[in-house]
Amino acid sequence: MALSKLDEEIRLTTGQKIDASTQKPRVHYTLLEKKDGGQRATFLYEGRIQSDDNTSFTRRWLITTRKEGTQWRVSNYTESD
């Protein structure tokens, strides 16, 4: 599921011109909540995205992970307003 969401983000940005004149937003984020269940963990972040023209918006990201052997892998993420 997470891979298909990343593939969609890549598809949406493919062909976009990025050079020195491209405005790059500043992102500030805070971990709001962490739930650890041994083999699974979830993290809820809130981010404030601000552009060079001083417009900004807030998003929340819920990231779900699972343990595979000794490594943690992202299994899903959800973005909301």
Buried (B, 14 or more C-beta within 10 A) or exposed (E): EBEEBEEEEEEEEEEEEEEEEEEEEEEEEEEEEEEEEEEEBBBBBBBBBEEEEEEEEEBBBBBBBBEEEEEEEBBBBEEEE
